[in-house]
Amino acid sequence: MAKTYRPYVPEQDLLLPPSLREWLPEDHLAFFVSDLIDQLDLSAITTVYEDEDRGYPPYHPVMMTKVLVYAYCVGVFSSRRIQRRLVEDVAFRVLAAGNAPDFRTIADFRKTHLPALRGFFEQVLRLARELGAPRVGRVALDSSKVKANASKHKAMSYGRMREKQRQLSDEVNALLAQAEAADAAEDAEYGSDQRGDELPAELQRRESRLQRIREAKRALEARAKDEAAAADQPAESAKPNPKAQYNFTDPESRMMKGPDGFVQAYNVQVAVDDLQLIVGHAVTQETNDKKQLMPMITTVAQQSGDTPTQVLADAGYCSDESLTAIADTGIDAYISTRKQKHGERPGPCPRGPVPKTATIVDRMARKLLTKTGAATYAARKGIVEPVIGQIKQARGFRQFLLRGFERVQGEWSLVCTTHNILKLYRLCI
């Protein structure tokens, strides 16, 4: 007897037009994102279109916002990939209600409304409080290097620039001499009334490269003066380090040491509470976190509206200045004073009073050796490190799509906002 299968007729037409919403379960993430966006204030985006009467009617900004936020939630960051999903993915088609903007429209929408999208972070945090999330208490800090939209091979050091500038200047002078000799020979052969002021292609290429290197040198020299002024040193005599790097694709990114070697990147910061909600985020051009402790505490207060009562951070944030500054705030800090090896357990805490000669770093190290200190600091890994893993590994956000420090800040804000949306979705659904 032949096996009986369930009906399968690919060419069968539907009797009634289908509703795409019925093809998704009621608790799908797309519906949650749609309902959440409807609760946010989008006036900063919609007013841009309401004040402009010219041109062809644009796509609805609420629809574009929902599609973009959902795309970041599910790890689809490229505008071209979003365009493809709007055709192939049911959830994207439900949110777009049948609209299919092309990748250029999506990319322009993201760039145009990046400042407004940054404001979503605070709105989502306030909504989380209304849904029952506790106010900021204990937070854990961590950072990660995220690649810039630039290749490290497009970077050049200040010392290399000086060598290359001399080399290109010599080549340009040689080409000019050849051009003058060729002009003299042509004048003798054809007459002096013919045009000969067009630059050879080779000379144009070297001239443009020389101009870009000069601009890069000026940028590095200005950066050296700013750093000297910030350190209360004479700015006029400040000169760049010969190894100081400048990237010609994204000049505001920096060469940083990551787990896989040196990369052209930005240093992103997050502050996470016990629910693994991000309560503060930032992007810095600093290659390490020595100076980021107090700025991140200030950032948490600004973005969440609360000052943390307890802060956990790894050894990257430890410095005499940072420990002294946080001691004056009254915040209960647990900051590692050295990088621990994998599997290493803290030794027993020395008995007796703390020596009077102990530095503030020594006092923090002793605090972490106590049973309470060791147990409290041990919670840091389970609070903040999974968040970095969820962003970079689960969702695949390992490189910025936008260039420039300000745009990168906006994109990182959108990434952190969508992380919180996913947390709220799992808590609610």
SULSULDA-V740908 format. One record per residue. N is the residue number from 1. RES is the residue in three letters. SS is DSSP state (a for helix, b for strand, c for the rest). D_LAST is the distance of its C-alpha to the last C-alpha in Angstrom with 2 decimals. Layout:
n res ss d_last
N RES SS D_LAST
N RES SS D_LAST
This chain:
n res ss d_last
1 MET c 46.13
2 ALA c 43.85
3 LYS c 40.16
4 THR c 38.00
5 TYR c 34.94
6 ARG c 32.26
7 PRO c 33.39
8 TYR c 33.27
9 VAL c 35.08
10 PRO c 34.09
11 GLU c 36.61
12 GLN c 35.38
13 ASP c 34.68
14 LEU c 31.97
15 LEU c 33.47
16 LEU c 31.20
17 PRO c 29.55
18 PRO c 26.06
19 SER c 22.95
20 LEU a 20.94
21 ARG a 17.73
22 GLU a 18.22
23 TRP a 18.30
24 LEU c 14.61
25 PRO c 11.79
26 GLU c 10.10
27 ASP c 6.60
28 HIS c 8.81
29 LEU a 9.00
30 ALA a 12.21
31 PHE a 11.10
32 PHE a 8.81
33 VAL a 12.00
34 SER a 14.22
35 ASP a 12.92
36 LEU a 12.97
37 ILE a 16.44
38 ASP a 17.64
39 GLN c 17.23
40 LEU c 19.33
41 ASP c 23.11
42 LEU c 24.48
43 SER a 28.04
44 ALA a 29.31
45 ILE a 28.59
46 THR a 29.47
47 THR a 32.75
48 VAL a 34.11
49 TYR a 34.25
50 GLU a 35.29
51 ASP c 38.32
52 GLU c 39.52
53 ASP c 41.18
54 ARG c 42.80
55 GLY c 41.72
56 TYR c 39.65
57 PRO c 36.40
58 PRO c 33.63
59 TYR c 30.14
60 HIS c 27.81
61 PRO a 26.63
62 VAL a 23.17
63 MET a 22.75
64 MET a 24.18
65 THR a 21.91
66 LYS a 18.71
67 VAL a 20.23
68 LEU a 21.37
69 VAL a 18.20
70 TYR a 16.18
71 ALA a 19.15
72 TYR a 19.09
73 CYS a 15.41
74 VAL c 16.38
75 GLY c 19.75
76 VAL c 22.04
77 PHE c 24.41
78 SER c 27.66
79 SER a 28.48
80 ARG a 30.24
81 ARG a 27.28
82 ILE a 25.10
83 GLN a 27.90
84 ARG a 27.89
85 ARG a 24.16
86 LEU a 24.69
87 VAL a 27.03
88 GLU a 25.54
89 ASP c 21.72
90 VAL a 20.02
91 ALA a 17.01
92 PHE a 19.67
93 ARG a 21.80
94 VAL a 19.20
95 LEU a 18.70
96 ALA a 22.49
97 ALA c 23.30
98 GLY c 26.11
99 ASN c 27.52
100 ALA c 28.68
101 PRO c 29.99
102 ASP c 32.00
103 PHE a 31.46
104 ARG a 34.04
105 THR a 32.35
106 ILE a 29.01
107 ALA a 30.89
108 ASP a 32.90
109 PHE a 29.92
110 ARG a 28.36
111 LYS a 31.74
112 THR a 32.62
113 HIS c 29.51
114 LEU a 28.82
115 PRO a 29.79
116 ALA a 27.41
117 LEU a 24.51
118 ARG a 25.36
119 GLY c 24.81
120 PHE a 21.12
121 PHE a 20.60
122 GLU a 21.77
123 GLN a 19.92
124 VAL a 16.49
125 LEU a 17.58
126 ARG a 18.67
127 LEU a 15.44
128 ALA a 13.72
129 ARG a 16.48
130 GLU a 15.87
131 LEU c 12.24
132 GLY c 13.88
133 ALA c 14.52
134 PRO c 18.12
135 ARG c 21.04
136 VAL c 22.75
137 GLY c 24.65
138 ARG b 25.11
139 VAL b 24.71
140 ALA b 25.74
141 LEU b 27.55
142 ASP b 28.03
143 SER b 29.41
144 SER b 29.76
145 LYS b 32.19
146 VAL b 30.77
147 LYS b 33.40
148 ALA c 34.85
149 ASN c 35.57
150 ALA c 39.10
151 SER c 41.12
152 LYS a 42.85
153 HIS a 45.92
154 LYS a 46.20
155 ALA b 46.87
156 MET b 50.39
157 SER b 51.77
158 TYR a 54.19
159 GLY a 57.02
160 ARG a 56.44
161 MET a 56.44
162 ARG a 59.89
163 GLU a 61.23
164 LYS a 59.74
165 GLN a 61.05
166 ARG a 64.56
167 GLN a 64.34
168 LEU a 63.14
169 SER a 65.76
170 ASP a 68.47
171 GLU a 67.22
172 VAL a 67.10
173 ASN a 70.63
174 ALA a 71.84
175 LEU a 70.37
176 LEU a 71.92
177 ALA a 75.26
178 GLN a 74.96
179 ALA a 74.11
180 GLU a 77.13
181 ALA a 79.37
182 ALA a 78.09
183 ASP a 78.66
184 ALA a 82.21
185 ALA a 82.94
186 GLU a 81.58
187 ASP a 83.55
188 ALA a 86.66
189 GLU a 85.97
190 TYR a 84.51
191 GLY c 85.53
192 SER c 83.86
193 ASP c 82.65
194 GLN c 79.62
195 ARG c 76.05
196 GLY c 74.82
197 ASP c 72.15
198 GLU c 69.13
199 LEU c 67.37
200 PRO c 67.04
201 ALA a 63.52
202 GLU a 63.81
203 LEU a 64.84
204 GLN a 61.96
205 ARG a 59.44
206 ARG a 60.93
207 GLU a 61.29
208 SER a 57.59
209 ARG a 56.54
210 LEU a 58.95
211 GLN a 57.54
212 ARG a 53.93
213 ILE a 55.10
214 ARG a 56.96
215 GLU a 53.87
216 ALA a 51.83
217 LYS a 54.59
218 ARG a 54.58
219 ALA a 50.81
220 LEU a 51.16
221 GLU a 54.13
222 ALA a 52.26
223 ARG a 49.34
224 ALA a 51.86
225 LYS a 53.37
226 ASP a 50.03
227 GLU a 49.22
228 ALA a 52.71
229 ALA a 52.40
230 ALA a 49.09
231 ALA c 50.90
232 ASP c 53.87
233 GLN c 56.17
234 PRO c 58.66
235 ALA c 56.81
236 GLU c 59.97
237 SER c 60.94
238 ALA c 57.45
239 LYS c 57.22
240 PRO c 54.29
241 ASN c 53.99
242 PRO c 55.44
243 LYS c 52.19
244 ALA c 49.99
245 GLN b 47.90
246 TYR b 47.30
247 ASN b 45.07
248 PHE c 46.41
249 THR c 43.09
250 ASP c 40.89
251 PRO c 43.37
252 GLU c 40.77
253 SER c 39.11
254 ARG b 40.71
255 MET b 41.75
256 MET b 39.66
257 LYS b 39.67
258 GLY b 36.49
259 PRO c 35.76
260 ASP c 37.50
261 GLY b 40.43
262 PHE b 41.14
263 VAL b 38.92
264 GLN b 39.04
265 ALA b 35.94
266 TYR b 34.32
267 ASN b 33.13
268 VAL b 29.54
269 GLN b 28.36
270 VAL b 25.06
271 ALA b 24.47
272 VAL b 21.29
273 ASP c 20.22
274 ASP c 19.02
275 LEU c 15.29
276 GLN c 16.45
277 LEU c 16.10
278 ILE b 19.24
279 VAL b 21.29
280 GLY b 24.39
281 HIS b 25.57
282 ALA b 29.00
283 VAL b 31.30
284 THR b 34.82
285 GLN c 37.89
286 GLU c 39.00
287 THR c 39.28
288 ASN c 38.29
289 ASP c 36.36
290 LYS c 39.37
291 LYS c 39.21
292 GLN c 35.45
293 LEU a 34.66
294 MET a 35.75
295 PRO a 34.65
296 MET a 31.07
297 ILE a 31.21
298 THR a 32.51
299 THR a 29.79
300 VAL a 27.04
301 ALA a 28.87
302 GLN a 29.17
303 GLN a 25.67
304 SER a 23.68
305 GLY c 26.40
306 ASP c 26.76
307 THR c 29.18
308 PRO c 27.93
309 THR c 29.68
310 GLN b 29.61
311 VAL b 29.79
312 LEU b 29.70
313 ALA b 31.30
314 ASP c 33.19
315 ALA a 36.91
316 GLY a 36.62
317 TYR a 36.22
318 CYS c 39.17
319 SER c 42.41
320 ASP a 44.96
321 GLU a 44.15
322 SER a 40.38
323 LEU a 40.82
324 THR a 43.47
325 ALA a 41.39
326 ILE a 38.29
327 ALA a 40.59
328 ASP c 41.80
329 THR c 38.33
330 GLY c 37.69
331 ILE c 34.41
332 ASP b 34.13
333 ALA b 34.27
334 TYR b 34.03
335 ILE b 35.28
336 SER c 36.73
337 THR c 40.37
338 ARG c 40.71
339 LYS c 38.81
340 GLN c 38.28
341 LYS c 38.85
342 HIS c 36.22
343 GLY c 36.14
344 GLU c 38.51
345 ARG c 38.24
346 PRO c 39.62
347 GLY c 43.07
348 PRO c 44.21
349 CYS c 44.64
350 PRO c 48.36
351 ARG c 49.84
352 GLY c 51.68
353 PRO c 51.22
354 VAL c 50.08
355 PRO c 53.25
356 LYS c 54.38
357 THR c 54.76
358 ALA c 51.10
359 THR c 49.36
360 ILE a 45.96
361 VAL a 44.59
362 ASP a 46.35
363 ARG a 44.82
364 MET a 41.29
365 ALA a 42.06
366 ARG a 43.34
367 LYS a 40.30
368 LEU a 38.07
369 LEU a 40.45
370 THR c 39.86
371 LYS a 37.48
372 THR a 35.21
373 GLY a 35.41
374 ALA a 34.80
375 ALA a 31.74
376 THR a 30.28
377 TYR a 31.00
378 ALA a 29.64
379 ALA a 26.10
380 ARG a 26.44
381 LYS a 25.87
382 GLY a 22.54
383 ILE a 21.30
384 VAL a 22.58
385 GLU a 23.81
386 PRO a 20.50
387 VAL a 19.51
388 ILE a 22.73
389 GLY a 22.13
390 GLN a 18.69
391 ILE a 20.35
392 LYS a 23.63
393 GLN a 22.99
394 ALA a 19.49
395 ARG c 19.61
396 GLY c 23.38
397 PHE c 24.35
398 ARG c 27.85
399 GLN b 30.05
400 PHE c 30.15
401 LEU c 30.94
402 LEU c 32.70
403 ARG c 35.96
404 GLY c 37.23
405 PHE a 35.99
406 GLU a 34.61
407 ARG a 32.66
408 VAL a 31.32
409 GLN a 30.05
410 GLY a 28.18
411 GLU a 26.66
412 TRP a 25.59
413 SER a 23.99
414 LEU a 21.95
415 VAL a 20.92
416 CYS a 19.88
417 THR a 18.02
418 THR a 15.90
419 HIS a 15.30
420 ASN a 13.91
421 ILE a 11.70
422 LEU a 10.26
423 LYS a 9.95
424 LEU a 8.25
425 TYR a 5.65
426 ARG a 5.32
427 LEU a 5.90
428 CYS a 3.80
429 ILE c 0.00
